[in-house]
Amino acid sequence: MVTSYFCPHFFLRILESIEDHDESMKYHREALRIRQLHLGRDHLKVANSLDNIAGLYQKQKNNDKALKCLKESLRIRIARLGNDHLDVATNLFGMGIVFCDRGELDKAMDCYHASLNIRKLNGDKSGIEIAQSLHNLGSVFALKHDYVEALGRWKQSLEKYKEFGLSNDHHMVLCTLRNIEMATNFIRENE
């Protein structure tokens, strides 16, 4: 007998696109249940399902439940892949977003730094993830009213976006340029 690990990804994408979070959550939970049943609680596909559920919780502004899912997916990834795997870095980046949304800026900063360090350790040449981590670190510094540090991170982020080949009209570059301008003006005004 062949066991199928069917997860209704096609239907999940449709439901997410029409913002039916309750129905989408139902299918994601079913996919998680099936994966846990057939693959075990510590399988990487279980971690992926937990990430999907965490994303829905974030959309619903339920950061406590999102964080719980992300912590469990991080536990699985570290157990299966080790502390320095790029998937662990991505997981930490997601946790940083949730901590920032919760106003836990020091924890967000710790997650972004850890994610960035793993990417640098692995020689991640894509640049885009490093740039995003730097950008988010800058945002945390700005939320802490440390505009000098924020400006430094945003400038580093912009440099990485450019290395990656993003043009000045790309939305991530535009956002970073606006942040640099805002921080520069704020620093000048307060000298």
ROSE-4610 file (N, C-alpha, C; in Angstrom, 1 decimal, always signed):
// ROSE-4610
residu = [M/M/M/V/V/V/T/T/T/S/S/S/Y/Y/Y/F/F/F/C/C/C/P/P/P/H/H/H/F/F/F/F/F/F/L/L/L/R/R/R/I/I/I/L/L/L/E/E/E/S/S/S/I/I/I/E/E/E/D/D/D/H/H/H/D/D/D/E/E/E/S/S/S/M/M/M/K/K/K/Y/Y/Y/H/H/H/R/R/R/E/E/E/A/A/A/L/L/L/R/R/R/I/I/I/R/R/R/Q/Q/Q/L/L/L/H/H/H/L/L/L/G/G/G/R/R/R/D/D/D/H/H/H/L/L/L/K/K/K/V/V/V/A/A/A/N/N/N/S/S/S/L/L/L/D/D/D/N/N/N/I/I/I/A/A/A/G/G/G/L/L/L/Y/Y/Y/Q/Q/Q/K/K/K/Q/Q/Q/K/K/K/N/N/N/N/N/N/D/D/D/K/K/K/A/A/A/L/L/L/K/K/K/C/C/C/L/L/L/K/K/K/E/E/E/S/S/S/L/L/L/R/R/R/I/I/I/R/R/R/I/I/I/A/A/A/R/R/R/L/L/L/G/G/G/N/N/N/D/D/D/H/H/H/L/L/L/D/D/D/V/V/V/A/A/A/T/T/T/N/N/N/L/L/L/F/F/F/G/G/G/M/M/M/G/G/G/I/I/I/V/V/V/F/F/F/C/C/C/D/D/D/R/R/R/G/G/G/E/E/E/L/L/L/D/D/D/K/K/K/A/A/A/M/M/M/D/D/D/C/C/C/Y/Y/Y/H/H/H/A/A/A/S/S/S/L/L/L/N/N/N/I/I/I/R/R/R/K/K/K/L/L/L/N/N/N/G/G/G/D/D/D/K/K/K/S/S/S/G/G/G/I/I/I/E/E/E/I/I/I/A/A/A/Q/Q/Q/S/S/S/L/L/L/H/H/H/N/N/N/L/L/L/G/G/G/S/S/S/V/V/V/F/F/F/A/A/A/L/L/L/K/K/K/H/H/H/D/D/D/Y/Y/Y/V/V/V/E/E/E/A/A/A/L/L/L/G/G/G/R/R/R/W/W/W/K/K/K/Q/Q/Q/S/S/S/L/L/L/E/E/E/K/K/K/Y/Y/Y/K/K/K/E/E/E/F/F/F/G/G/G/L/L/L/S/S/S/N/N/N/D/D/D/H/H/H/H/H/H/M/M/M/V/V/V/L/L/L/C/C/C/T/T/T/L/L/L/R/R/R/N/N/N/I/I/I/E/E/E/M/M/M/A/A/A/T/T/T/N/N/N/F/F/F/I/I/I/R/R/R/E/E/E/N/N/N/E/E/E]
num = [1/1/1/2/2/2/3/3/3/4/4/4/5/5/5/6/6/6/7/7/7/8/8/8/9/9/9/10/10/10/11/11/11/12/12/12/13/13/13/14/14/14/15/15/15/16/16/16/17/17/17/18/18/18/19/19/19/20/20/20/21/21/21/22/22/22/23/23/23/24/24/24/25/25/25/26/26/26/27/27/27/28/28/28/29/29/29/30/30/30/31/31/31/32/32/32/33/33/33/34/34/34/35/35/35/36/36/36/37/37/37/38/38/38/39/39/39/40/40/40/41/41/41/42/42/42/43/43/43/44/44/44/45/45/45/46/46/46/47/47/47/48/48/48/49/49/49/50/50/50/51/51/51/52/52/52/53/53/53/54/54/54/55/55/55/56/56/56/57/57/57/58/58/58/59/59/59/60/60/60/61/61/61/62/62/62/63/63/63/64/64/64/65/65/65/66/66/66/67/67/67/68/68/68/69/69/69/70/70/70/71/71/71/72/72/72/73/73/73/74/74/74/75/75/75/76/76/76/77/77/77/78/78/78/79/79/79/80/80/80/81/81/81/82/82/82/83/83/83/84/84/84/85/85/85/86/86/86/87/87/87/88/88/88/89/89/89/90/90/90/91/91/91/92/92/92/93/93/93/94/94/94/95/95/95/96/96/96/97/97/97/98/98/98/99/99/99/100/100/100/101/101/101/102/102/102/103/103/103/104/104/104/105/105/105/106/106/106/107/107/107/108/108/108/109/109/109/110/110/110/111/111/111/112/112/112/113/113/113/114/114/114/115/115/115/116/116/116/117/117/117/118/118/118/119/119/119/120/120/120/121/121/121/122/122/122/123/123/123/124/124/124/125/125/125/126/126/126/127/127/127/128/128/128/129/129/129/130/130/130/131/131/131/132/132/132/133/133/133/134/134/134/135/135/135/136/136/136/137/137/137/138/138/138/139/139/139/140/140/140/141/141/141/142/142/142/143/143/143/144/144/144/145/145/145/146/146/146/147/147/147/148/148/148/149/149/149/150/150/150/151/151/151/152/152/152/153/153/153/154/154/154/155/155/155/156/156/156/157/157/157/158/158/158/159/159/159/160/160/160/161/161/161/162/162/162/163/163/163/164/164/164/165/165/165/166/166/166/167/167/167/168/168/168/169/169/169/170/170/170/171/171/171/172/172/172/173/173/173/174/174/174/175/175/175/176/176/176/177/177/177/178/178/178/179/179/179/180/180/180/181/181/181/182/182/182/183/183/183/184/184/184/185/185/185/186/186/186/187/187/187/188/188/188/189/189/189/190/190/190/191/191/191]
x = [+0.8/+0.0/+0.9/+0.6/+1.4/+0.7/+1.4/+0.9/+1.1/+0.1/+0.2/+0.3/+1.2/+1.4/+0.8/-0.3/-0.9/-1.2/-0.8/-1.1/-1.7/-2.9/-3.6/-3.0/-1.8/-1.1/-1.9/-2.4/-3.1/-4.3/-5.1/-6.2/-5.8/-4.7/-4.2/-3.9/-3.2/-2.8/-4.1/-5.0/-6.3/-7.0/-7.1/-7.8/-7.0/-5.7/-4.9/-5.1/-5.1/-5.3/-6.6/-7.6/-8.9/-9.1/-8.1/-8.1/-9.1/-9.4/-10.2/-9.3/-8.9/-7.9/-8.4/-9.7/-10.3/-10.2/-10.7/-10.7/-9.3/-8.4/-7.0/-6.3/-6.6/-6.1/-6.5/-7.8/-8.3/-7.4/-7.1/-6.3/-4.9/-4.3/-2.9/-2.9/-3.8/-3.8/-4.0/-4.8/-4.9/-3.6/-3.0/-1.7/-0.7/-0.7/+0.2/-0.1/-1.4/-1.8/-1.3/-1.5/-1.2/+0.4/+1.1/+2.6/+3.1/+2.5/+2.9/+2.6/+1.5/+1.0/+1.9/+2.2/+3.0/+4.5/+4.9/+6.4/+7.0/+6.2/+6.7/+6.8/+6.8/+6.7/+7.9/+9.1/+10.3/+10.8/+9.9/+10.3/+10.3/+11.2/+11.3/+10.0/+9.2/+8.0/+7.0/+7.1/+6.3/+6.7/+7.9/+8.4/+7.8/+7.8/+7.3/+5.8/+5.0/+3.6/+3.4/+4.3/+4.2/+4.5/+5.4/+5.7/+4.5/+3.8/+2.6/+1.5/+1.3/+0.3/+0.8/+2.0/+2.5/+2.2/+2.4/+2.2/+0.7/-0.2/-1.6/-1.9/-1.3/-1.5/-1.0/+0.1/+0.6/-0.4/-1.0/-2.0/-3.2/-3.5/-4.6/-4.2/-2.9/-2.4/-2.4/-2.2/-2.1/-0.7/+0.1/+1.6/+2.0/+1.2/+1.5/+1.5/+0.5/+0.4/+1.4/+1.6/+2.6/+4.0/+4.3/+5.6/+5.7/+4.7/+4.7/+5.0/+4.4/+4.6/+6.1/+6.5/+7.9/+9.0/+8.7/+9.7/+9.7/+8.6/+8.6/+9.2/+9.0/+9.7/+11.2/+11.6/+13.0/+13.6/+12.9/+13.4/+13.7/+12.7/+12.8/+14.0/+14.1/+15.2/+16.6/+16.7/+18.0/+18.3/+17.3/+17.5/+17.9/+17.3/+17.5/+18.7/+19.0/+19.9/+21.1/+21.0/+22.1/+21.9/+22.7/+22.5/+22.8/+23.6/+24.1/+23.6/+22.5/+21.9/+21.1/+21.1/+20.4/+18.9/+18.3/+16.9/+16.6/+17.6/+17.5/+17.6/+18.5/+18.6/+17.2/+16.6/+15.3/+14.2/+14.3/+13.3/+13.5/+14.8/+15.1/+14.6/+14.8/+14.4/+12.9/+12.1/+10.6/+10.3/+11.0/+10.8/+11.1/+12.1/+12.4/+11.3/+10.6/+9.4/+8.3/+8.1/+7.0/+7.4/+8.6/+9.1/+8.9/+9.3/+9.2/+7.7/+6.8/+5.4/+4.9/+5.5/+5.1/+5.7/+6.6/+7.3/+8.4/+8.8/+10.0/+11.2/+11.7/+12.8/+14.1/+14.5/+15.7/+15.7/+14.6/+14.5/+14.5/+13.8/+13.8/+15.3/+16.0/+17.4/+18.2/+18.0/+18.8/+18.5/+17.3/+16.9/+17.6/+17.5/+18.0/+19.5/+20.2/+21.7/+22.0/+21.3/+21.6/+21.4/+20.3/+20.1/+21.2/+21.6/+22.7/+24.0/+24.3/+25.5/+25.6/+24.5/+24.4/+24.6/+24.0/+24.1/+25.6/+26.2/+27.6/+28.5/+28.2/+29.0/+28.9/+27.8/+27.6/+28.0/+28.5/+28.9/+27.8/+26.6/+25.4/+25.6/+25.8/+26.1/+24.9/+23.7/+22.5/+22.4/+22.8/+22.7/+21.4/+20.3/+19.0/+18.6/+18.8/+18.5/+19.3/+20.6/+21.5/+21.0/+20.6/+20.1/+18.8/+17.9/+16.7/+16.9/+17.9/+18.2/+18.8/+19.7/+20.3/+19.2/+18.3/+17.2/+16.3/+15.9/+15.1/+15.8/+17.2/+17.9/+17.9/+18.0/+17.9/+16.6/+15.5/+14.2/+14.1/+14.7/+14.6/+15.4/+16.6/+17.3/+16.5/+15.8/+15.0/+13.8/+13.2/+12.2/+12.7/+14.0/+14.7/+15.2/+15.0/+15.4/+16.9/+17.6/+19.0/+19.2/+19.0/+19.0/+20.4/+21.5/+22.8/+23.0/+22.7/+22.8/+21.9/+20.7/+19.7/+20.2/+20.8/+21.3/+22.4/+23.3/+24.4/+23.9/+22.9/+22.3/+21.6/+20.9/+20.2/+21.1/+22.2/+23.3/+23.9/+24.2/+24.7/+23.7/+22.4/+21.3/+21.3/+21.3/+21.2/+22.4/+23.6/+24.8/+24.5/+24.0/+23.7/+22.6/+21.6/+20.5/+21.1/+22.0/+22.7/+23.6/+24.3/+25.2/+24.3/+23.1/+22.2/+21.6/+21.8/+21.3/+19.9/+19.4/+18.1/+18.3/+17.3/+17.4/+16.8/+17.1/+16.6/+15.1/+14.4/+12.9/+12.3/+13.1/+12.6/+12.1/+10.9/+10.3/+11.1/+12.0/+12.9/+14.0/+14.5/+15.5/+14.8/+13.6/+12.9/+12.6/+12.2/+11.9/+13.2/+14.3/+15.6/+16.0/+15.9/+16.3/+15.5/+14.2/+13.3/+13.8/+14.1/+14.5/+15.9/+16.8/+18.1/+17.8/+17.0/+16.6/+16.0/+15.1/+14.4/+15.5/+16.3/+17.3/+18.3/+18.7/+19.7/+19.1/+17.9/+17.2/+17.0/+16.7/+16.4/+17.8/+18.8/+20.2/+20.6/+20.4/+20.8/+20.0/+18.7/+17.8/+18.2/+18.8/+19.0/+20.5/+21.3/+22.7/+22.9]
y = [-1.2/+0.0/+1.2/+2.2/+3.4/+4.5/+5.1/+6.1/+7.5/+8.2/+9.6/+10.6/+11.5/+12.7/+13.9/+13.8/+14.9/+16.0/+17.2/+18.4/+19.3/+19.8/+20.6/+22.0/+22.0/+23.3/+24.2/+23.6/+24.4/+25.1/+24.4/+25.0/+26.0/+25.7/+26.6/+28.0/+27.9/+29.2/+30.0/+29.3/+29.9/+30.6/+29.8/+30.4/+31.5/+31.5/+32.6/+33.8/+33.6/+34.8/+35.5/+34.8/+35.4/+35.8/+35.7/+36.1/+35.3/+34.1/+33.2/+32.5/+33.2/+32.7/+31.5/+31.5/+30.4/+29.1/+29.2/+28.0/+27.6/+28.5/+28.2/+27.6/+28.1/+27.5/+26.1/+25.8/+24.4/+23.5/+23.9/+23.0/+22.9/+24.0/+23.9/+23.0/+23.1/+22.2/+20.8/+20.5/+19.1/+18.7/+19.5/+19.1/+18.8/+19.6/+19.4/+18.0/+17.8/+16.5/+15.3/+15.4/+14.3/+14.1/+15.2/+15.1/+14.5/+15.0/+14.4/+12.9/+12.6/+11.2/+10.3/+10.7/+9.8/+10.0/+11.2/+11.5/+11.6/+11.8/+12.0/+13.5/+13.7/+15.1/+15.9/+15.3/+16.0/+16.1/+15.9/+15.9/+17.4/+17.6/+19.0/+19.5/+18.6/+19.0/+19.4/+18.9/+19.3/+20.8/+21.1/+22.4/+23.4/+22.9/+23.8/+24.0/+23.0/+23.2/+24.2/+24.1/+25.0/+26.5/+26.6/+28.0/+28.5/+27.7/+28.1/+28.6/+27.8/+28.2/+29.4/+29.6/+30.8/+32.0/+31.9/+33.0/+33.4/+32.4/+32.8/+33.5/+33.0/+33.6/+35.1/+35.3/+36.7/+37.5/+37.0/+37.8/+38.1/+37.2/+37.4/+38.3/+38.7/+39.5/+38.7/+37.4/+36.6/+36.1/+37.1/+36.9/+35.8/+35.6/+34.6/+33.2/+32.9/+31.6/+31.5/+32.6/+32.5/+32.2/+32.9/+32.6/+31.2/+30.7/+29.3/+28.3/+28.5/+27.7/+27.9/+29.1/+29.4/+28.8/+28.8/+28.2/+26.7/+26.1/+24.6/+24.3/+25.1/+24.8/+25.0/+26.0/+26.2/+25.0/+24.5/+23.4/+22.2/+21.9/+20.8/+21.1/+22.2/+22.5/+22.4/+22.9/+22.8/+21.3/+20.6/+19.1/+18.4/+18.7/+18.0/+18.5/+19.8/+20.4/+21.0/+21.2/+21.9/+23.4/+24.0/+25.4/+26.4/+26.0/+26.9/+26.7/+26.1/+25.9/+27.1/+27.4/+28.5/+28.5/+27.3/+27.3/+27.7/+27.5/+28.0/+29.6/+30.1/+31.6/+32.2/+31.5/+32.0/+31.9/+30.9/+30.7/+31.8/+32.1/+33.2/+34.5/+34.7/+36.0/+36.2/+35.1/+35.2/+35.4/+34.8/+35.1/+36.5/+37.1/+38.5/+39.4/+39.1/+39.9/+39.8/+38.6/+38.5/+39.2/+39.1/+39.8/+41.3/+41.8/+43.2/+43.7/+42.9/+43.2/+43.2/+42.4/+42.3/+43.4/+44.2/+45.2/+44.8/+43.5/+42.9/+43.2/+44.4/+44.8/+44.1/+43.9/+43.3/+41.8/+41.1/+39.8/+39.8/+40.7/+40.9/+41.1/+42.0/+42.2/+41.0/+40.2/+39.0/+38.0/+37.9/+37.0/+37.4/+38.7/+39.2/+39.1/+39.4/+39.2/+37.7/+36.8/+35.4/+34.9/+35.4/+35.0/+35.6/+36.8/+37.4/+36.7/+36.3/+35.6/+34.2/+33.5/+32.2/+32.4/+33.4/+33.6/+34.0/+34.8/+35.1/+33.9/+33.1/+31.9/+31.0/+30.9/+30.0/+30.6/+31.8/+32.5/+32.7/+32.9/+33.1/+34.3/+34.0/+35.0/+35.7/+35.2/+35.8/+37.3/+37.7/+39.1/+39.6/+39.1/+39.6/+39.3/+38.1/+37.8/+38.6/+38.8/+39.6/+41.0/+41.5/+42.9/+43.1/+42.1/+42.2/+42.2/+41.3/+41.3/+42.6/+43.2/+44.5/+45.6/+45.5/+46.5/+46.4/+45.2/+45.0/+45.4/+45.1/+45.6/+47.1/+47.8/+49.2/+49.7/+49.0/+49.4/+49.2/+48.2/+48.0/+49.1/+49.4/+50.6/+51.9/+52.1/+53.3/+53.3/+52.1/+52.0/+52.3/+52.0/+52.3/+53.7/+54.5/+55.9/+56.0/+55.0/+55.1/+55.2/+56.5/+56.7/+56.6/+56.8/+56.6/+55.1/+54.2/+52.8/+52.4/+52.9/+52.6/+53.0/+54.2/+54.7/+53.8/+53.3/+52.4/+51.1/+50.5/+49.3/+49.5/+50.6/+50.8/+51.0/+51.7/+51.9/+50.6/+49.7/+48.4/+47.6/+47.7/+47.0/+47.5/+48.8/+49.3/+48.8/+48.8/+48.3/+46.8/+46.0/+44.6/+44.5/+45.3/+45.3/+45.6/+46.6/+47.0/+45.8/+45.2/+44.0/+42.9/+42.8/+41.8/+42.1/+43.4/+43.8/+44.5/+44.9/+45.5/+47.0/+47.5/+48.8/+49.8/+51.1/+52.1/+52.2/+51.7/+51.7/+50.4/+49.5/+48.3/+48.7/+48.1/+48.6/+48.4/+47.4/+47.3/+48.3/+48.7/+49.8/+51.1/+51.3/+52.6/+52.8/+51.7/+51.7/+52.1/+51.4/+51.6/+53.1/+53.6/+55.0/+56.0/+55.7/+56.6/+56.5/+55.4/+55.2/+56.0/+55.8/+56.5/+58.0/+58.5/+60.0/+60.4/+59.6/+60.0/+60.0/+59.0/+59.0/+60.1/+60.4/+61.5/+62.8/+63.0/+64.3/+64.4/+63.3/+63.3/+63.6/+62.9/+63.2/+64.6/+65.2/+66.6/+67.5/+67.3/+68.1/+68.1/+67.0/+66.8/+67.0/+67.5/+67.7/+69.0]
z = [+0.0/+0.0/+0.0/-0.9/-1.0/-0.1/+0.8/+1.6/+1.0/+0.8/+0.2/+1.3/+1.1/+2.1/+1.4/+0.8/+0.1/+1.1/+0.7/+1.4/+0.4/+0.7/-0.3/-0.5/-1.0/-1.2/-2.2/-3.3/-4.3/-3.6/-2.8/-2.1/-1.1/-0.4/+0.6/+0.0/-1.2/-1.8/-2.3/-2.8/-3.2/-2.0/-0.9/+0.3/+0.8/+0.9/+1.4/+0.5/-0.8/-1.7/-1.5/-1.1/-0.9/+0.6/+1.4/+2.8/+3.6/+3.3/+4.1/+5.1/+6.2/+7.1/+7.9/+8.2/+9.0/+8.2/+6.9/+6.1/+5.8/+5.5/+5.2/+6.5/+7.6/+8.9/+9.0/+8.7/+8.8/+7.9/+6.7/+5.8/+6.3/+6.8/+7.3/+8.5/+9.4/+10.6/+10.2/+9.2/+8.7/+8.0/+7.3/+6.7/+7.8/+8.9/+10.0/+10.6/+10.9/+11.5/+10.7/+9.4/+8.5/+8.5/+8.4/+8.4/+9.7/+10.8/+12.1/+12.2/+11.8/+11.8/+11.0/+9.8/+8.8/+8.9/+9.3/+9.2/+10.6/+11.6/+13.0/+13.3/+14.6/+15.1/+14.8/+14.6/+14.4/+12.9/+12.0/+10.6/+10.1/+9.2/+8.6/+7.9/+7.4/+6.7/+7.8/+9.0/+10.1/+10.5/+10.5/+10.7/+9.7/+8.4/+7.4/+7.6/+8.0/+8.3/+9.5/+10.5/+11.6/+11.2/+10.2/+9.7/+9.0/+8.2/+7.5/+8.5/+9.5/+10.5/+11.2/+11.5/+12.2/+11.3/+10.0/+9.1/+9.1/+9.2/+9.3/+10.6/+11.7/+13.0/+13.0/+12.3/+12.1/+11.4/+10.3/+9.6/+10.4/+11.4/+12.3/+13.5/+13.5/+14.7/+16.0/+15.9/+17.0/+17.2/+17.7/+17.7/+18.7/+19.8/+20.8/+20.2/+19.4/+18.8/+17.7/+16.9/+15.9/+16.4/+17.5/+18.2/+18.7/+19.2/+19.7/+18.6/+17.4/+16.2/+15.7/+15.7/+15.2/+16.2/+17.4/+18.4/+18.2/+18.0/+17.8/+16.4/+15.4/+14.1/+14.2/+15.0/+15.3/+16.0/+17.0/+17.8/+16.8/+15.9/+15.0/+14.1/+13.5/+12.6/+13.3/+14.5/+15.1/+15.4/+15.9/+16.1/+14.9/+13.7/+12.5/+11.7/+11.7/+10.8/+11.5/+12.8/+13.6/+13.7/+14.5/+14.9/+13.8/+12.8/+11.8/+10.4/+10.3/+9.0/+8.5/+7.2/+6.7/+7.0/+7.1/+7.4/+8.9/+9.7/+11.1/+11.1/+10.2/+10.1/+9.6/+8.7/+8.2/+9.3/+10.1/+11.2/+12.2/+12.5/+13.5/+13.0/+11.7/+11.1/+11.3/+11.0/+11.2/+12.7/+13.6/+15.0/+15.3/+14.7/+14.9/+14.6/+13.5/+13.0/+14.1/+14.6/+15.6/+16.9/+17.3/+18.5/+18.4/+17.2/+16.9/+17.0/+16.4/+16.4/+17.9/+18.7/+20.1/+20.9/+20.3/+21.1/+21.9/+21.7/+22.4/+21.5/+21.6/+20.6/+20.9/+22.1/+22.4/+21.9/+22.1/+21.5/+20.0/+19.4/+18.0/+17.5/+18.1/+17.7/+17.9/+19.0/+19.1/+18.0/+17.6/+16.5/+15.2/+14.9/+13.6/+13.6/+14.8/+14.8/+14.6/+15.3/+15.1/+13.7/+13.1/+11.7/+10.8/+11.0/+10.2/+10.4/+11.6/+11.9/+11.2/+11.2/+10.6/+9.1/+8.5/+7.0/+6.7/+7.5/+7.3/+7.4/+8.5/+8.7/+7.5/+6.9/+5.8/+4.5/+4.5/+3.3/+2.3/+2.9/+2.0/+1.1/-0.1/-1.1/-1.8/-1.4/-2.1/-1.8/-0.6/-0.3/+0.2/-0.5/-0.2/+1.3/+1.8/+3.2/+4.1/+3.8/+4.7/+4.7/+3.5/+3.4/+4.2/+4.1/+4.9/+6.4/+6.8/+8.2/+8.7/+7.9/+8.2/+8.2/+7.3/+7.2/+8.5/+8.9/+10.1/+11.3/+11.4/+12.5/+12.6/+11.5/+11.4/+12.0/+11.6/+12.0/+13.6/+14.1/+15.6/+16.3/+15.7/+16.3/+16.2/+15.1/+15.0/+16.0/+16.2/+17.3/+18.7/+18.8/+20.1/+20.2/+19.1/+19.0/+18.9/+18.4/+18.1/+16.6/+16.1/+14.7/+14.1/+14.8/+14.3/+13.9/+14.9/+14.6/+13.5/+13.5/+12.4/+11.1/+11.0/+9.7/+9.2/+10.1/+9.7/+9.2/+9.8/+9.3/+8.0/+7.9/+6.6/+5.4/+5.7/+4.7/+4.3/+5.2/+4.9/+4.1/+4.5/+3.8/+2.4/+2.1/+0.8/-0.1/+0.5/-0.2/-0.6/+0.3/-0.1/-1.2/-1.1/-2.1/-3.4/-3.5/-4.7/-5.2/-4.3/-4.7/-5.3/-4.8/-5.3/-6.6/-7.0/-8.3/-8.3/-7.2/-7.1/-7.6/-8.4/-8.9/-7.9/-8.1/-7.2/-7.1/-8.1/-8.0/-7.4/-7.0/-6.3/-5.0/-4.6/-3.3/-2.1/-2.0/-0.8/-0.8/-2.0/-2.1/-1.7/-2.3/-2.0/-0.5/+0.1/+1.5/+2.3/+1.9/+2.6/+2.4/+1.2/+0.9/+1.7/+1.8/+2.7/+4.1/+4.6/+6.0/+6.2/+5.2/+5.4/+5.4/+4.5/+4.5/+5.8/+6.3/+7.6/+8.7/+8.8/+9.9/+9.8/+8.6/+8.3/+8.8/+8.4/+8.8/+10.3/+10.9/+12.3/+13.1/+12.6/+13.2/+13.1/+11.9/+11.6/+12.5/+12.6/+13.4/+14.9/+15.4/+16.8/+17.1/+16.2/+16.5/+17.4]
